[in-house]
Amino acid sequence: MSELPTCPQCSSTYTYADGALLVCPECAHEWTPGKEASAEDALVVRDSVGNLLADGDSVTVIKDLKVKGSSSVVKVGTKVRNIRLVEGDHDIDCKVDGIGPMKLKPVFVKKA
């Protein structure tokens, strides 16, 4: 049995071949074997003023944001620490003090 490489996203050792692709059952990442991930494939997220954001950064909210399904509001100037970048419409996954876990759009934050 040949040794398959670990998943480049989550480092899982349970990868399997599916035709010409390798698949990770834990994070559902698919990739072509032998093709290295390039810098173009990396997730690039910029804040409202154009600063590049990375996992673990701290950001400040620049606009009052209503919390969907609640009467709470995230006020201007609220500092959010230890953000996580994800793909999708709301690129920032974080936990806001007093509100809880939520997703934010990068156009409403500024790097602190």
VOVEX-711119 format. One line per field, with one value per atom (N, C-alpha, C): x, y, z; residue in one letter; atom name; residue number from 1. Coordinates in steps of 0.1 Angstrom, whole numbers, plus 5000, padded with zeros to 4 digits. Example, Ala and Ser with C-alpha at 12.3 -4.5 7.8 and 13.67 -1.06 7.14 Angstrom:
residues 2
X 5132,5123,5132,5128,5137,5129
Y 4943,4955,4967,4978,4989,5000
Z 5078,5078,5078,5071,5071,5079
code A,A,A,S,S,S
site N,CA,C,N,CA,C
pos 1,1,1,2,2,2
end
This chain:
residues 112
X 5009,5000,5009,5006,5014,5010,5020,5018,5012,5000,4994,4999,5000,5004,4993,4997,4987,4980,4968,4960,4968,4969,4976,4969,4956,4948,4947,4944,4942,4952,4961,4972,4966,4955,4949,4956,4958,4965,4955,4942,4932,4928,4938,4935,4933,4925,4923,4922,4925,4925,4911,4906,4893,4896,4899,4902,4916,4917,4929,4931,4922,4923,4926,4931,4932,4922,4916,4905,4907,4904,4905,4891,4888,4874,4871,4881,4879,4875,4881,4878,4872,4871,4866,4874,4887,4896,4900,4900,4904,4915,4925,4937,4943,4951,4958,4971,4974,4987,4999,5010,5021,5020,5008,5007,5007,5017,5018,5009,5004,4995,5003,4999,5006,5001,5008,5004,4991,4988,4975,4963,4965,4954,4951,4960,4958,4947,4940,4929,4935,4931,4936,4924,4925,4914,4920,4914,4919,4908,4912,4902,4897,4889,4883,4893,4905,4915,4926,4925,4934,4945,4945,4955,4952,4963,4962,4959,4948,4945,4950,4953,4958,4951,4952,4946,4953,4945,4951,4952,4949,4950,4939,4940,4930,4925,4911,4905,4896,4892,4883,4871,4859,4847,4846,4843,4842,4828,4818,4804,4795,4785,4775,4769,4769,4764,4753,4741,4730,4733,4730,4731,4718,4719,4707,4700,4687,4680,4681,4686,4687,4686,4684,4683,4696,4707,4720,4726,4736,4744,4758,4767,4781,4785,4790,4792,4805,4806,4818,4829,4841,4852,4854,4845,4846,4858,4867,4879,4877,4880,4878,4892,4895,4908,4908,4919,4921,4911,4911,4901,4906,4897,4900,4895,4903,4898,4892,4880,4873,4869,4865,4860,4845,4840,4826,4823,4810,4806,4811,4811,4816,4829,4840,4854,4860,4854,4861,4852,4857,4851,4857,4849,4854,4844,4849,4840,4841,4829,4828,4824,4832,4829,4815,4807,4793,4783,4787,4778,4779,4791,4794,4800,4800,4806,4798,4805,4798,4808,4802,4810,4809,4820,4820,4825,4821,4826,4838,4849,4861,4859,4848,4846,4842,4838,4833,4843,4856,4866,4879,4887,4900,4910,4922,4932,4937,4937,4941,4956
Y 4988,5000,5012,5022,5034,5044,5052,5062,5074,5079,5091,5103,5115,5126,5131,5138,5144,5155,5159,5170,5183,5192,5204,5215,5213,5222,5219,5206,5203,5192,5188,5178,5165,5161,5148,5137,5126,5114,5105,5108,5099,5102,5107,5111,5099,5100,5089,5094,5086,5089,5087,5097,5097,5101,5091,5094,5101,5113,5120,5129,5130,5139,5131,5139,5134,5141,5134,5140,5137,5148,5147,5145,5134,5132,5140,5146,5154,5168,5175,5189,5190,5179,5179,5186,5188,5195,5185,5190,5182,5189,5181,5187,5177,5182,5173,5170,5157,5153,5159,5163,5168,5183,5189,5203,5210,5218,5225,5237,5241,5252,5265,5273,5286,5297,5308,5320,5325,5323,5328,5320,5308,5300,5304,5311,5315,5325,5325,5334,5348,5358,5372,5380,5385,5394,5407,5418,5431,5438,5447,5454,5466,5475,5486,5496,5497,5507,5500,5487,5480,5472,5472,5464,5449,5441,5427,5421,5412,5406,5391,5386,5373,5367,5353,5346,5351,5354,5358,5373,5381,5396,5401,5414,5421,5432,5433,5444,5452,5464,5473,5475,5475,5477,5492,5495,5509,5514,5506,5510,5502,5508,5500,5489,5477,5465,5459,5458,5451,5436,5429,5415,5408,5400,5394,5385,5386,5378,5382,5394,5399,5414,5420,5435,5441,5432,5437,5444,5453,5460,5460,5457,5458,5472,5480,5494,5497,5509,5514,5514,5510,5510,5497,5487,5475,5467,5463,5456,5441,5434,5420,5414,5405,5398,5384,5380,5366,5362,5369,5366,5353,5347,5336,5339,5337,5340,5327,5329,5318,5323,5313,5317,5319,5328,5330,5345,5349,5362,5370,5364,5370,5363,5370,5363,5362,5369,5369,5362,5351,5344,5348,5352,5357,5356,5360,5360,5374,5381,5395,5394,5401,5402,5407,5401,5405,5400,5396,5392,5377,5372,5358,5356,5343,5341,5346,5352,5358,5359,5362,5364,5378,5384,5398,5399,5410,5413,5422,5420,5428,5443,5447,5461,5469,5462,5469,5469,5465,5464,5471,5475,5481,5474,5470,5463,5472,5466,5473,5473
Z 5000,5000,5000,4991,4990,5001,5005,5016,5010,5013,5008,5017,5012,5020,5029,5039,5048,5042,5047,5042,5044,5034,5035,5044,5046,5053,5068,5071,5085,5090,5082,5085,5089,5084,5087,5080,5086,5080,5073,5073,5068,5053,5045,5032,5023,5012,5003,4989,4979,4965,4960,4952,4945,4930,4922,4908,4908,4902,4901,4913,4922,4934,4946,4956,4970,4978,4987,4995,5010,5018,5032,5038,5045,5050,5062,5068,5080,5077,5067,5064,5050,5042,5029,5019,5021,5012,5001,4988,4977,4970,4966,4959,4950,4940,4931,4936,4937,4942,4934,4941,4934,4931,4932,4929,4943,4945,4957,4958,4969,4971,4968,4960,4956,4965,4965,4972,4967,4954,4949,4955,4959,4965,4979,4986,5000,5001,5012,5015,5018,5010,5013,5017,5029,5035,5039,5035,5038,5046,5055,5063,5056,5062,5055,5050,5055,5050,5041,5039,5030,5037,5050,5057,5056,5054,5053,5066,5068,5080,5080,5092,5094,5106,5107,5119,5131,5142,5155,5156,5146,5147,5156,5160,5167,5158,5158,5150,5158,5153,5159,5150,5155,5147,5144,5131,5127,5125,5127,5125,5135,5140,5148,5140,5146,5138,5146,5140,5147,5146,5157,5158,5154,5143,5138,5148,5150,5159,5173,5176,5189,5189,5201,5202,5205,5206,5209,5197,5200,5190,5193,5183,5185,5182,5193,5192,5184,5179,5172,5183,5179,5188,5196,5194,5201,5195,5204,5200,5201,5190,5188,5187,5196,5196,5191,5185,5181,5170,5159,5148,5141,5134,5125,5111,5101,5087,5081,5075,5069,5055,5046,5033,5034,5026,5025,5025,5027,5026,5038,5050,5062,5065,5062,5062,5076,5086,5099,5109,5115,5126,5139,5149,5161,5173,5184,5196,5202,5202,5207,5222,5230,5244,5247,5254,5257,5247,5236,5225,5223,5221,5218,5205,5200,5187,5175,5166,5154,5142,5131,5119,5114,5110,5105,5091,5085,5071,5074,5066,5068,5065,5057,5055,5067,5077,5090,5101,5098,5108,5104,5113,5111,5119,5114,5121,5133,5145,5157,5159
code M,M,M,S,S,S,E,E,E,L,L,L,P,P,P,T,T,T,C,C,C,P,P,P,Q,Q,Q,C,C,C,S,S,S,S,S,S,T,T,T,Y,Y,Y,T,T,T,Y,Y,Y,A,A,A,D,D,D,G,G,G,A,A,A,L,L,L,L,L,L,V,V,V,C,C,C,P,P,P,E,E,E,C,C,C,A,A,A,H,H,H,E,E,E,W,W,W,T,T,T,P,P,P,G,G,G,K,K,K,E,E,E,A,A,A,S,S,S,A,A,A,E,E,E,D,D,D,A,A,A,L,L,L,V,V,V,V,V,V,R,R,R,D,D,D,S,S,S,V,V,V,G,G,G,N,N,N,L,L,L,L,L,L,A,A,A,D,D,D,G,G,G,D,D,D,S,S,S,V,V,V,T,T,T,V,V,V,I,I,I,K,K,K,D,D,D,L,L,L,K,K,K,V,V,V,K,K,K,G,G,G,S,S,S,S,S,S,S,S,S,V,V,V,V,V,V,K,K,K,V,V,V,G,G,G,T,T,T,K,K,K,V,V,V,R,R,R,N,N,N,I,I,I,R,R,R,L,L,L,V,V,V,E,E,E,G,G,G,D,D,D,H,H,H,D,D,D,I,I,I,D,D,D,C,C,C,K,K,K,V,V,V,D,D,D,G,G,G,I,I,I,G,G,G,P,P,P,M,M,M,K,K,K,L,L,L,K,K,K,P,P,P,V,V,V,F,F,F,V,V,V,K,K,K,K,K,K,A,A,A
site N,CA,C,N,CA,C,N,CA,C,N,CA,C,N,CA,C,N,CA,C,N,CA,C,N,CA,C,N,CA,C,N,CA,C,N,CA,C,N,CA,C,N,CA,C,N,CA,C,N,CA,C,N,CA,C,N,CA,C,N,CA,C,N,CA,C,N,CA,C,N,CA,C,N,CA,C,N,CA,C,N,CA,C,N,CA,C,N,CA,C,N,CA,C,N,CA,C,N,CA,C,N,CA,C,N,CA,C,N,CA,C,N,CA,C,N,CA,C,N,CA,C,N,CA,C,N,CA,C,N,CA,C,N,CA,C,N,CA,C,N,CA,C,N,CA,C,N,CA,C,N,CA,C,N,CA,C,N,CA,C,N,CA,C,N,CA,C,N,CA,C,N,CA,C,N,CA,C,N,CA,C,N,CA,C,N,CA,C,N,CA,C,N,CA,C,N,CA,C,N,CA,C,N,CA,C,N,CA,C,N,CA,C,N,CA,C,N,CA,C,N,CA,C,N,CA,C,N,CA,C,N,CA,C,N,CA,C,N,CA,C,N,CA,C,N,CA,C,N,CA,C,N,CA,C,N,CA,C,N,CA,C,N,CA,C,N,CA,C,N,CA,C,N,CA,C,N,CA,C,N,CA,C,N,CA,C,N,CA,C,N,CA,C,N,CA,C,N,CA,C,N,CA,C,N,CA,C,N,CA,C,N,CA,C,N,CA,C,N,CA,C,N,CA,C,N,CA,C,N,CA,C,N,CA,C,N,CA,C,N,CA,C,N,CA,C,N,CA,C,N,CA,C,N,CA,C,N,CA,C,N,CA,C,N,CA,C,N,CA,C,N,CA,C,N,CA,C,N,CA,C,N,CA,C,N,CA,C,N,CA,C
pos 1,1,1,2,2,2,3,3,3,4,4,4,5,5,5,6,6,6,7,7,7,8,8,8,9,9,9,10,10,10,11,11,11,12,12,12,13,13,13,14,14,14,15,15,15,16,16,16,17,17,17,18,18,18,19,19,19,20,20,20,21,21,21,22,22,22,23,23,23,24,24,24,25,25,25,26,26,26,27,27,27,28,28,28,29,29,29,30,30,30,31,31,31,32,32,32,33,33,33,34,34,34,35,35,35,36,36,36,37,37,37,38,38,38,39,39,39,40,40,40,41,41,41,42,42,42,43,43,43,44,44,44,45,45,45,46,46,46,47,47,47,48,48,48,49,49,49,50,50,50,51,51,51,52,52,52,53,53,53,54,54,54,55,55,55,56,56,56,57,57,57,58,58,58,59,59,59,60,60,60,61,61,61,62,62,62,63,63,63,64,64,64,65,65,65,66,66,66,67,67,67,68,68,68,69,69,69,70,70,70,71,71,71,72,72,72,73,73,73,74,74,74,75,75,75,76,76,76,77,77,77,78,78,78,79,79,79,80,80,80,81,81,81,82,82,82,83,83,83,84,84,84,85,85,85,86,86,86,87,87,87,88,88,88,89,89,89,90,90,90,91,91,91,92,92,92,93,93,93,94,94,94,95,95,95,96,96,96,97,97,97,98,98,98,99,99,99,100,100,100,101,101,101,102,102,102,103,103,103,104,104,104,105,105,105,106,106,106,107,107,107,108,108,108,109,109,109,110,110,110,111,111,111,112,112,112
end
